[in-house]
């Protein structure tokens, strides 16, 4: 008789709280969930809402909420890939989320070996002015990755895609476009305009470093794939000494300033983990991955990617990856190779190439 009223009181309070949440209009809840999905820093920030109650579960999957979701909502891990995650990405593509179209397009093209569907999804993202999708399509056209031979390259389309991505602020696309104009690759040669675009790309990179405070520059989060390079040493046979590699958390810009390492897109992390875990199709003999550890793109045919003109030991899918890897670690590695080659008598060859050591040739 004494405990019964207390139970009724607790039940009454719980009922009151549920009624208070239920009284919120759907439009307001959807607006709040849209803000959450666009600003989420990890998938769990968003998906925990789905487990709260049936009403939030239903409203969180509203097309408006999913269409506003940011890239971190779709940052699935390769080891966690399942039919449910695939289904969620397909639903996000269906409601028109460009980030989902790009992510699933890259996964299908490079991991699931469904090139046609992958290209179609990336094209849908590109139509909605997704800069990364435009640049990725340009890389595919430059390399001819969509076909079995190098004759499938479409340089004019690649240059046009780069130009569009550069106009949207993609710095790697701007750098690639500058090299194309300077070299006459896929476009009429114009050294003046090419150098102007390369100067703009370097200026953007410098501006990015100036926008970062000293604290941010000294406390940059280093991806797991890059930590292996921090503090390692390389052996120079000519001097007989160990040379310490630079830290992997900062890049040296063309102006000699330390620039924070660009954040790796979740889909590039996925692709690297996919093949490292053995889920992907094993690459054939003679095929390799892009040598920049933050890329993850594989070759589909022998010598699809371009190589370093000095050491010929590394291959890159694009000039953007080449520029990042050059400043990250390959500048020192390639310099050591060049010094050893000079000591072995290859002076003429090195002198002809040293000024373009950071270029990519066929």
VOGU-3710 file (C-alpha; in Angstrom, 3 decimals, decimal comma):
1> xxxxxxxxxx> 0,000/0,000/0,000  2,885/2,382/0,702  4,959/1,693/-2,460  2,111/1,827/-4,941  1,684/5,649/-5,033  5,460/6,129/-5,596  5,397/3,883/-8,614  2,445/5,763/-10,009  4,254/9,064/-9,473  7,390/7,932/-11,347
11> xxxxxxxxxx> 5,307/6,619/-14,190  3,471/9,918/-14,336  6,743/11,891/-14,607  8,038/9,642/-17,382  4,797/10,043/-19,268  5,016/13,810/-18,911  8,576/13,887/-20,338  7,625/11,737/-23,305  4,676/13,959/-24,003  6,946/17,020/-23,942
21> xxxxxxxxxx> 9,243/15,546/-26,639  6,325/14,380/-28,713  4,859/17,875/-28,730  7,820/19,232/-30,731  6,780/19,745/-34,360  8,354/17,512/-36,977  9,740/20,467/-38,935  11,730/21,659/-35,937  13,098/18,189/-35,182  14,072/17,670/-38,837
31> xxxxxxxxxx> 15,889/21,023/-38,869  17,836/20,080/-35,750  18,699/16,654/-37,148  19,827/18,236/-40,433  22,242/20,461/-38,526  23,493/17,431/-36,631  24,052/15,324/-39,743  25,931/18,116/-41,526  28,225/18,851/-38,581  28,788/15,313/-37,235
41> xxxxxxxxxx> 32,465/14,500/-36,694  31,927/10,738/-36,821  29,178/8,277/-37,837  28,359/7,583/-34,183  27,412/11,236/-33,631  24,526/10,730/-36,013  23,593/7,065/-35,679  23,158/7,184/-31,915  20,106/9,330/-32,592  18,514/6,431/-34,459
51> xxxxxxxxxx> 18,633/4,338/-31,285  16,974/6,937/-29,073  13,329/6,321/-29,928  11,118/5,314/-32,825  10,157/8,880/-33,675  13,736/10,128/-33,923  14,672/6,991/-35,844  12,026/7,799/-38,427  12,778/11,520/-38,669  16,561/11,022/-38,805
61> xxxxxxxxxx> 16,110/9,021/-42,017  14,055/11,790/-43,591  15,385/12,571/-47,106  16,065/16,184/-46,123  18,232/15,102/-43,169  20,217/12,559/-45,184  20,701/14,940/-48,112  22,442/17,401/-45,756  24,743/14,805/-44,158  28,463/15,575/-44,218
71> xxxxxxxxxx> 31,347/13,344/-45,238  32,026/12,042/-41,700  28,580/10,425/-41,561  29,689/8,201/-44,462  33,204/7,439/-43,175  32,713/3,696/-42,923  35,694/1,484/-42,108  36,685/-1,300/-44,465  36,522/-3,888/-41,689  32,955/-2,746/-40,883
81> xxxxxxxxxx> 31,723/-2,844/-44,471  28,460/-4,738/-44,759  25,276/-4,887/-46,765  23,647/-2,489/-44,309  26,325/0,156/-44,811  26,086/-0,351/-48,567  22,318/0,034/-48,386  22,574/3,234/-46,355  25,001/4,767/-48,856  22,700/3,820/-51,727
91> xxxxxxxxxx> 19,765/5,463/-49,931  21,839/8,628/-49,386  22,702/8,652/-53,091  19,045/8,191/-53,955  18,040/11,309/-51,982  20,777/13,317/-53,732  23,621/13,626/-51,232  26,738/14,495/-53,320  29,177/13,301/-50,646  27,498/9,899/-50,573
101> xxxxxxxxxx> 27,583/9,735/-54,382  31,305/10,459/-54,372  32,076/8,024/-51,552  30,089/5,117/-52,972  31,327/5,919/-56,483  34,958/5,651/-55,395  34,279/2,438/-53,459  32,507/0,812/-56,394  35,087/1,930/-58,954  38,271/1,042/-57,066
111> xxxxxxxxxx> 37,173/-1,597/-54,533  34,095/-3,411/-55,822  35,321/-3,475/-59,435  32,106/-1,916/-60,711  33,596/0,822/-62,855  30,468/1,822/-64,743  28,357/2,344/-61,629  31,246/4,072/-59,878  31,738/6,545/-62,712  28,004/7,223/-62,846
121> xxxxxxxxxx> 27,844/8,037/-59,135  30,920/10,273/-59,262  29,403/12,067/-62,255  26,239/12,734/-60,235  28,366/14,297/-57,505  30,342/16,293/-60,068  27,132/17,703/-61,545  26,398/19,119/-58,086  29,807/20,885/-58,089  31,576/18,421/-55,812
131> xxxxxxxxxx> 35,235/19,447/-56,300  36,739/16,117/-55,217  34,477/14,194/-57,570  35,496/16,452/-60,459  39,173/15,993/-59,689  38,825/12,216/-59,250  37,128/11,959/-62,635  39,973/14,008/-64,095  42,532/11,592/-62,601  40,633/8,675/-64,144
141> xxxxxxxxxx> 40,622/10,384/-67,544  44,330/11,284/-67,314  45,257/7,671/-66,531  42,647/5,983/-68,717  41,602/3,949/-65,685  38,174/3,222/-67,117  39,522/1,129/-69,984  41,941/-1,729/-70,667  44,574/0,280/-72,590  46,276/3,656/-72,373
151> xxxxxxxxxx> 44,376/4,678/-75,493  41,338/5,144/-73,260  42,834/8,364/-71,899  40,834/11,492/-72,622  43,201/14,358/-71,915  40,916/17,149/-73,099  38,101/15,998/-70,821  40,562/15,622/-67,951  41,814/19,181/-68,386  38,242/20,494/-68,508
161> xxxxxxxxxx> 37,371/18,631/-65,300  40,516/19,983/-63,630  39,588/23,512/-64,654  36,128/23,142/-63,131  37,509/21,657/-59,898  40,131/24,420/-59,693  37,408/27,063/-60,058  35,735/25,507/-56,995  38,909/25,894/-54,937  40,561/22,472/-55,296
171> xxxxxxxxxx> 44,289/23,210/-55,018  45,558/19,911/-56,460  43,390/20,461/-59,534  44,838/23,954/-59,916  48,372/22,572/-59,689  47,558/19,832/-62,225  46,060/22,388/-64,614  49,149/24,578/-64,308  51,445/21,681/-65,226  49,231/20,756/-68,173
181> xxxxxxxxxx> 49,414/24,293/-69,555  53,142/24,496/-68,927  53,832/21,161/-70,641  51,142/21,303/-73,327  49,593/18,113/-71,964  46,001/17,803/-73,186  45,817/21,532/-73,937  47,663/24,092/-76,048  51,005/24,901/-74,462  51,100/28,189/-72,576
191> xxxxxxxxxx> 54,078/28,426/-70,253  53,131/31,855/-68,911  49,601/30,848/-67,867  50,863/27,522/-66,539  53,388/29,173/-64,259  50,777/31,688/-63,166  48,459/28,883/-62,057  51,300/27,089/-60,276  52,096/30,328/-58,481  48,433/30,620/-57,466
201> xxxxxxxxxx> 48,489/27,045/-56,139  51,593/27,794/-54,085  50,042/31,035/-52,854  46,931/29,165/-51,688  49,137/26,683/-49,882  51,028/29,526/-48,221  47,765/31,249/-47,261  46,607/28,043/-45,609  49,732/27,985/-43,454  49,285/31,637/-42,488
211> xxxxxxxxxx> 45,675/31,004/-41,470  46,818/28,365/-38,989  48,057/29,506/-35,628  51,406/28,373/-34,256  49,584/26,012/-31,888  47,763/24,323/-34,759  50,976/23,895/-36,720  52,698/22,227/-33,786  49,811/19,928/-32,910  48,658/18,449/-36,182
221> xxxxxxxxxx> 46,954/15,070/-35,998  48,992/12,553/-37,965  47,102/9,723/-39,726  48,160/6,228/-38,699  49,494/5,526/-42,193  51,971/8,419/-41,900  53,270/7,799/-38,386  55,689/5,161/-39,666  57,679/7,835/-41,484  58,176/10,143/-38,524
231> xxxxxxxxxx> 61,671/9,879/-37,141  62,888/7,147/-39,498  66,380/7,284/-40,990  67,636/6,731/-44,495  71,160/5,449/-45,284  73,275/7,425/-47,733  75,803/5,054/-49,271  78,043/7,867/-50,552  78,556/9,456/-47,132  78,105/6,316/-45,068
241> xxxxxxxxxx> 75,785/8,197/-42,739  72,197/7,875/-41,632  70,009/10,820/-42,610  66,988/11,519/-40,445  63,688/11,846/-42,288  61,441/14,809/-41,590  58,411/14,418/-39,345  55,345/13,139/-41,151  52,969/15,698/-39,620  54,104/18,752/-41,615
251> xxxxxxxxxx> 54,815/19,471/-45,251  57,400/21,883/-46,605  55,706/24,301/-49,005  57,348/25,743/-52,054  58,025/28,894/-50,044  59,920/27,087/-47,334  57,074/27,352/-44,823  55,652/24,490/-42,810  52,163/23,669/-44,037  49,808/21,300/-42,174
261> xxxxxxxxxx> 49,286/17,985/-43,892  45,890/18,001/-45,644  43,334/15,764/-44,014  42,909/12,466/-45,806  39,398/11,908/-47,104  37,656/8,950/-45,405  37,135/7,153/-48,716  40,903/7,140/-49,375  41,437/5,622/-45,940  38,749/3,045/-46,783
271> xxxxxxxxxx> 40,441/2,060/-50,052  43,818/1,551/-48,390  42,281/-0,487/-45,565  40,229/-2,488/-48,070  43,274/-3,805/-49,914  45,446/-4,085/-46,804  42,819/-6,303/-45,171  42,707/-8,637/-48,162  39,053/-7,936/-48,991  39,920/-6,457/-52,369
281> xxxxxxxxxx> 40,902/-8,379/-55,474  44,620/-9,103/-55,365  46,525/-6,888/-57,753  48,034/-8,631/-60,742  51,736/-8,984/-61,394  53,381/-5,664/-62,171  50,523/-3,582/-60,748  50,988/-1,259/-57,810  49,258/1,387/-55,715  49,800/5,112/-55,803
291> xxxxxxxxxx> 52,950/5,693/-53,750  51,403/8,487/-51,684  50,209/6,793/-48,504  47,132/9,004/-48,257  45,701/7,966/-51,640  44,959/4,232/-51,908  44,219/4,144/-55,660  45,361/0,905/-57,362  46,512/0,416/-60,940  44,282/-1,549/-63,317
301> xxxxxxxxxx> 46,972/-2,126/-65,937  50,769/-2,135/-65,985  52,369/1,317/-65,894  49,038/3,067/-65,637  50,446/5,591/-63,158  53,317/7,948/-63,921  56,709/7,509/-62,276  59,344/9,745/-60,719  61,809/10,902/-63,372  64,855/10,487/-61,085
311> xxxxxxxxxx> 64,558/7,164/-59,257  61,728/5,476/-61,229  60,885/3,612/-58,019  57,619/5,341/-57,136  54,417/5,844/-59,102  51,665/8,384/-58,642  48,114/8,606/-59,929  48,285/12,411/-60,158  50,532/15,400/-59,702  48,621/16,224/-56,542
321> xxxxxxxxxx> 49,707/12,965/-54,883  53,223/13,405/-56,278  53,520/16,904/-54,783  52,313/15,732/-51,364  54,599/12,695/-51,285  57,572/14,686/-52,565  57,365/17,101/-49,661  56,400/14,412/-47,172  59,260/11,940/-47,671  60,276/11,279/-51,279
331> xxxxxxxxxx> 62,322/14,475/-51,648  64,917/13,074/-49,245  64,705/9,517/-50,574  65,063/10,638/-54,187  67,918/13,030/-53,341  69,864/10,178/-51,739  69,333/8,065/-54,880  70,515/10,952/-57,051  73,669/11,461/-54,949  74,511/7,757/-55,153
341> xxxxxxxxxx> 73,916/7,789/-58,907  76,300/10,735/-59,376  78,984/8,921/-57,391  78,562/5,954/-59,718  79,223/8,126/-62,798  75,752/9,100/-63,965  76,374/12,860/-63,824  74,968/13,814/-67,226  71,682/12,024/-66,599  71,195/13,618/-63,189
351> xxxxxxxxxx> 72,071/17,131/-64,375  69,384/16,853/-67,018  66,759/15,805/-64,489  67,590/17,552/-61,242  65,609/20,691/-62,095  62,467/18,638/-62,643  62,887/16,147/-59,816  59,404/16,877/-58,575  57,753/16,368/-61,945  55,967/13,271/-63,196
361> xx> 56,777/11,946/-66,652  55,235/9,212/-68,651
//
